[in-house]
Amino acid sequence: METVEKASNFAHESVDKIARVSNQAADALEEKGQQLKSAEQRLMKNCQGYVRDNPVSSLGIAVAAGFILSRLLSSR
């Protein structure tokens, strides 16, 4: 019986350790997700500010990017 108890305790401790580590990993992923959202929002604000300040340049960049993408993706 003592061996069964030891095995049972070991199994419980292992499960607890796995649960603790997986919770830590989930917390870290959640934090990184929030950081990514924050970075995306900052980038969008910066882009919007640039477009407002330089509308002609922004239009030129968009046209050039569209032209390049159409050339790259066109099938010949």
DSSP file (Angstrom, degrees, kcal/mol; ACC not computed):
  #  RESIDUE AA STRUCTURE BP1 BP2  ACC     N-H-->O    O-->H-N    N-H-->O    O-->H-N    TCO  KAPPA ALPHA  PHI   PSI    X-CA   Y-CA   Z-CA
    1    1 A M     >        0   0    0      0, 0.0     4,-2.3     0, 0.0     5,-0.2   0.000 360.0 360.0 360.0 -33.9    0.0    0.0    0.0
    2    2 A E  H  >  +     0   0    0      1,-0.2     4,-2.4     2,-0.2     5,-0.2   0.882 360.0  51.5 -63.0 -37.7    2.8    2.4    0.7
    3    3 A T  H  > S+     0   0    0      2,-0.2     4,-2.5     1,-0.2    -1,-0.2   0.886 108.7  50.8 -65.8 -39.2    4.1    2.1   -2.9
    4    4 A V  H  > S+     0   0    0      2,-0.2     4,-2.6     1,-0.2    -2,-0.2   0.909 110.5  49.4 -64.9 -42.3    0.6    2.9   -4.2
    5    5 A E  H  X S+     0   0    0     -4,-2.3     4,-3.0     2,-0.2     5,-0.2   0.924 111.1  49.2 -62.6 -44.3    0.4    6.0   -2.0
    6    6 A K  H  X S+     0   0    0     -4,-2.4     4,-2.5     2,-0.2    -2,-0.2   0.918 112.9  47.3 -61.2 -43.5    3.9    7.2   -3.1
    7    7 A A  H  X S+     0   0    0     -4,-2.5     4,-2.4     2,-0.2    -1,-0.2   0.904 112.8  49.5 -64.4 -40.9    2.9    6.7   -6.7
    8    8 A S  H  X S+     0   0    0     -4,-2.6     4,-2.5     2,-0.2    -2,-0.2   0.926 112.1  47.3 -64.2 -45.3   -0.4    8.5   -6.1
    9    9 A N  H  X S+     0   0    0     -4,-3.0     4,-2.7     2,-0.2     5,-0.2   0.911 111.9  50.6 -62.1 -42.8    1.3   11.4   -4.4
   10   10 A F  H  X S+     0   0    0     -4,-2.5     4,-2.3    -5,-0.2    -1,-0.2   0.912 110.7  49.2 -61.4 -43.0    3.9   11.6   -7.2
   11   11 A A  H  X S+     0   0    0     -4,-2.4     4,-2.4     2,-0.2    -2,-0.2   0.915 112.0  48.4 -63.3 -43.5    1.1   11.7   -9.8
   12   12 A H  H  X S+     0   0    0     -4,-2.5     4,-2.6     1,-0.2    -2,-0.2   0.916 112.2  48.6 -63.5 -43.4   -0.7   14.4   -7.9
   13   13 A E  H  X S+     0   0    0     -4,-2.7     4,-2.4     2,-0.2    -1,-0.2   0.889 111.3  50.6 -63.8 -39.0    2.4   16.5   -7.6
   14   14 A S  H  X S+     0   0    0     -4,-2.3     4,-2.5    -5,-0.2    -2,-0.2   0.924 111.2  47.5 -64.9 -44.4    3.2   16.1  -11.2
   15   15 A V  H  X S+     0   0    0     -4,-2.4     4,-2.5     2,-0.2    -2,-0.2   0.914 112.3  50.0 -63.6 -42.7   -0.3   17.1  -12.3
   16   16 A D  H  X S+     0   0    0     -4,-2.6     4,-2.4     2,-0.2    -2,-0.2   0.909 111.3  48.8 -61.9 -42.3   -0.1   20.2   -9.9
   17   17 A K  H  X S+     0   0    0     -4,-2.4     4,-2.5     2,-0.2    -2,-0.2   0.915 111.5  48.9 -65.3 -42.7    3.3   21.1  -11.4
   18   18 A I  H  X S+     0   0    0     -4,-2.5     4,-2.5     1,-0.2    -2,-0.2   0.905 112.0  49.3 -62.8 -41.7    2.0   20.8  -15.0
   19   19 A A  H  X S+     0   0    0     -4,-2.5     4,-2.1     2,-0.2    -2,-0.2   0.903 111.4  49.3 -64.0 -41.4   -1.1   22.9  -14.1
   20   20 A R  H  X S+     0   0    0     -4,-2.4     4,-2.1     2,-0.2    -2,-0.2   0.924 113.1  46.2 -64.1 -45.0    1.1   25.6  -12.5
   21   21 A V  H  X S+     0   0    0     -4,-2.5     4,-2.3     1,-0.2    -2,-0.2   0.897 112.0  50.6 -66.3 -40.6    3.5   25.8  -15.5
   22   22 A S  H  X S+     0   0    0     -4,-2.5     4,-2.3     2,-0.2    -1,-0.2   0.872 109.4  51.4 -67.5 -34.8    0.6   25.9  -18.0
   23   23 A N  H  X S+     0   0    0     -4,-2.1     4,-2.4     2,-0.2    -1,-0.2   0.903 109.8  50.0 -65.3 -40.6   -1.0   28.7  -16.0
   24   24 A Q  H  X S+     0   0    0     -4,-2.1     4,-2.3     2,-0.2    -2,-0.2   0.906 111.0  49.2 -63.3 -40.9    2.2   30.6  -16.1
   25   25 A A  H  X S+     0   0    0     -4,-2.3     4,-2.4     2,-0.2    -2,-0.2   0.905 110.6  50.3 -65.4 -41.1    2.5   30.1  -19.8
   26   26 A A  H  X S+     0   0    0     -4,-2.3     4,-2.3     2,-0.2    -2,-0.2   0.901 110.7  49.7 -63.8 -41.1   -1.1   31.3  -20.3
   27   27 A D  H  X S+     0   0    0     -4,-2.4     4,-2.3     2,-0.2    -2,-0.2   0.908 110.7  49.5 -63.7 -41.7   -0.4   34.4  -18.3
   28   28 A A  H  X S+     0   0    0     -4,-2.3     4,-2.4     2,-0.2    -2,-0.2   0.905 111.3  49.3 -64.8 -41.1    2.8   35.1  -20.3
   29   29 A L  H  X S+     0   0    0     -4,-2.4     4,-2.3     2,-0.2    -2,-0.2   0.895 110.2  51.1 -64.9 -39.3    0.9   34.7  -23.6
   30   30 A E  H  X S+     0   0    0     -4,-2.3     4,-2.1     2,-0.2    -2,-0.2   0.919 110.5  48.9 -63.4 -42.7   -1.9   37.0  -22.4
   31   31 A E  H  X S+     0   0    0     -4,-2.3     4,-2.2     1,-0.2    -2,-0.2   0.918 111.7  48.6 -63.1 -44.0    0.7   39.6  -21.4
   32   32 A K  H  X S+     0   0    0     -4,-2.4     4,-2.3     1,-0.2    -1,-0.2   0.870 109.2  54.3 -64.8 -36.2    2.4   39.4  -24.8
   33   33 A G  H  X S+     0   0    0     -4,-2.3     4,-2.3     2,-0.2    -1,-0.2   0.907 108.4  48.6 -63.1 -42.0   -0.9   39.6  -26.5
   34   34 A Q  H  X S+     0   0    0     -4,-2.1     4,-2.3     2,-0.2    -2,-0.2   0.901 110.7  50.8 -64.4 -40.5   -1.7   42.8  -24.7
   35   35 A Q  H  X S+     0   0    0     -4,-2.2     4,-2.4     2,-0.2    -2,-0.2   0.897 110.2  50.2 -63.2 -40.1    1.7   44.2  -25.6
   36   36 A L  H  X S+     0   0    0     -4,-2.3     4,-2.4     2,-0.2    -2,-0.2   0.905 110.1  49.6 -65.6 -42.3    1.1   43.3  -29.3
   37   37 A K  H  X S+     0   0    0     -4,-2.3     4,-2.4     2,-0.2    -2,-0.2   0.915 111.3  49.8 -61.4 -42.5   -2.3   45.1  -29.2
   38   38 A S  H  X S+     0   0    0     -4,-2.3     4,-2.3     1,-0.2    -2,-0.2   0.914 110.9  48.7 -63.2 -43.0   -0.7   48.1  -27.7
   39   39 A A  H  X S+     0   0    0     -4,-2.4     4,-2.4     1,-0.2    -1,-0.2   0.894 110.7  51.6 -64.1 -39.4    2.0   48.2  -30.3
   40   40 A E  H  X S+     0   0    0     -4,-2.4     4,-2.5     2,-0.2    -2,-0.2   0.916 109.4  49.6 -63.1 -43.2   -0.6   47.8  -33.1
   41   41 A Q  H  X S+     0   0    0     -4,-2.4     4,-2.3     2,-0.2    -2,-0.2   0.902 111.2  49.1 -64.1 -41.0   -2.6   50.7  -31.7
   42   42 A R  H  X S+     0   0    0     -4,-2.3     4,-2.4     2,-0.2    -1,-0.2   0.913 111.2  50.0 -63.6 -41.7    0.5   52.9  -31.5
   43   43 A L  H  X S+     0   0    0     -4,-2.4     4,-2.6     1,-0.2    -2,-0.2   0.913 110.3  49.9 -63.4 -43.1    1.4   52.0  -35.1
   44   44 A M  H  X S+     0   0    0     -4,-2.5     4,-2.7     2,-0.2    -1,-0.2   0.908 110.7  49.5 -62.8 -42.0   -2.1   52.8  -36.3
   45   45 A K  H  X S+     0   0    0     -4,-2.3     4,-2.3     2,-0.2    -1,-0.2   0.909 111.9  49.0 -63.2 -41.2   -2.0   56.2  -34.6
   46   46 A N  H  X S+     0   0    0     -4,-2.4     4,-2.2     2,-0.2    -2,-0.2   0.912 112.7  47.4 -64.3 -42.3    1.4   57.0  -36.1
   47   47 A C  H  X S+     0   0    0     -4,-2.6     4,-2.6     2,-0.2    -2,-0.2   0.915 111.4  50.4 -65.7 -42.8    0.2   56.0  -39.6
   48   48 A Q  H  X S+     0   0    0     -4,-2.7     4,-2.4     1,-0.2    -1,-0.2   0.910 110.7  50.0 -62.8 -40.8   -3.0   58.0  -39.3
   49   49 A G  H  X S+     0   0    0     -4,-2.3     4,-2.3     2,-0.2    -1,-0.2   0.905 110.9  49.2 -63.1 -41.4   -0.9   61.0  -38.2
   50   50 A Y  H  X S+     0   0    0     -4,-2.2     4,-2.5     2,-0.2    -2,-0.2   0.916 111.0  49.5 -64.5 -42.6    1.4   60.6  -41.1
   51   51 A V  H  < S+     0   0    0     -4,-2.6    -2,-0.2     1,-0.2    -1,-0.2   0.906 112.4  47.9 -64.6 -40.6   -1.5   60.3  -43.6
   52   52 A R  H  < S+     0   0    0     -4,-2.4    -1,-0.2    -5,-0.2    -2,-0.2   0.903 117.1  42.2 -64.7 -40.5   -3.1   63.5  -42.1
   53   53 A D  H  < S+     0   0    0     -4,-2.3    -2,-0.2     1,-0.2    -1,-0.2   0.802 128.6  27.5 -77.4 -29.0    0.1   65.4  -42.3
   54   54 A N     X  +     0   0    0     -4,-2.5     4,-2.3    -5,-0.2    -1,-0.2  -0.590  65.9 157.9-133.9  70.7    1.3   64.2  -45.7
   55   55 A P  H  > S+     0   0    0      0, 0.0     4,-2.1     0, 0.0     5,-0.2   0.888  77.0  48.3 -67.5 -37.5   -1.8   63.3  -47.8
   56   56 A V  H  > S+     0   0    0      2,-0.2     4,-2.4     1,-0.2     5,-0.2   0.934 113.5  46.5 -69.1 -45.1   -0.1   63.6  -51.2
   57   57 A S  H  > S+     0   0    0      1,-0.2     4,-2.6     2,-0.2    -1,-0.2   0.907 111.8  52.4 -61.5 -41.2    2.9   61.5  -50.2
   58   58 A S  H  X S+     0   0    0     -4,-2.3     4,-2.4     1,-0.2    -1,-0.2   0.902 109.2  49.1 -62.7 -41.1    0.6   58.9  -48.6
   59   59 A L  H  X S+     0   0    0     -4,-2.1     4,-2.5     2,-0.2    -1,-0.2   0.916 111.3  49.8 -64.0 -42.8   -1.4   58.7  -51.9
   60   60 A G  H  X S+     0   0    0     -4,-2.4     4,-2.6     2,-0.2    -2,-0.2   0.908 110.9  49.0 -62.1 -42.7    1.8   58.3  -53.9
   61   61 A I  H  X S+     0   0    0     -4,-2.6     4,-2.6     2,-0.2    -1,-0.2   0.914 111.7  49.6 -63.2 -42.6    3.1   55.6  -51.6
   62   62 A A  H  X S+     0   0    0     -4,-2.4     4,-2.4     2,-0.2    -2,-0.2   0.908 112.1  47.5 -64.6 -42.0   -0.3   53.7  -51.8
   63   63 A V  H  X S+     0   0    0     -4,-2.5     4,-2.5     2,-0.2    -2,-0.2   0.928 113.6  47.8 -64.5 -44.7   -0.3   53.9  -55.6
   64   64 A A  H  X S+     0   0    0     -4,-2.6     4,-2.6     2,-0.2    -2,-0.2   0.913 112.3  48.9 -63.3 -42.6    3.3   52.7  -55.8
   65   65 A A  H  X S+     0   0    0     -4,-2.6     4,-2.6     1,-0.2    -1,-0.2   0.907 112.0  49.2 -64.3 -41.4    2.6   49.9  -53.4
   66   66 A G  H  X S+     0   0    0     -4,-2.4     4,-2.4    -5,-0.2    -2,-0.2   0.901 111.7  49.0 -63.4 -41.3   -0.5   48.8  -55.4
   67   67 A F  H  X S+     0   0    0     -4,-2.5     4,-2.1     2,-0.2    -2,-0.2   0.932 113.0  46.7 -63.6 -46.5    1.5   48.9  -58.7
   68   68 A I  H  X S+     0   0    0     -4,-2.6     4,-2.4     1,-0.2    -2,-0.2   0.923 113.4  48.7 -63.0 -44.6    4.3   46.9  -57.3
   69   69 A L  H  X S+     0   0    0     -4,-2.6     4,-2.4     1,-0.2    -1,-0.2   0.897 110.1  51.5 -63.1 -39.8    1.9   44.3  -55.7
   70   70 A S  H  X S+     0   0    0     -4,-2.4     4,-1.2     1,-0.2    -1,-0.2   0.888 111.3  48.0 -65.8 -36.4   -0.1   44.0  -59.0
   71   71 A R  H  < S+     0   0    0     -4,-2.1    -2,-0.2     2,-0.2    -1,-0.2   0.899 114.2  46.4 -68.0 -41.4    3.2   43.4  -60.9
   72   72 A L  H  < S+     0   0    0     -4,-2.4    -2,-0.2     1,-0.2    -1,-0.2   0.856 119.4  39.2 -69.9 -34.4    4.3   40.8  -58.4
   73   73 A L  H  < S+     0   0    0     -4,-2.4    -1,-0.2    -5,-0.2    -2,-0.2   0.564  88.3 108.3 -95.4  -9.3    1.0   39.0  -58.2
   74   74 A S     <  -     0   0    0     -4,-1.2     2,-0.5    -5,-0.2    -4,-0.0  -0.462  67.1-131.1 -71.8 139.3    0.0   39.2  -61.9
   75   75 A S              0   0    0     -2,-0.2    -1,-0.1     1,-0.1    -2,-0.1  -0.751 360.0 360.0 -92.6 134.8    0.2   35.8  -63.7
   76   76 A R              0   0    0     -2,-0.5    -1,-0.1     0, 0.0    -2,-0.0   0.376 360.0 360.0-116.1 360.0    2.1   35.8  -66.9
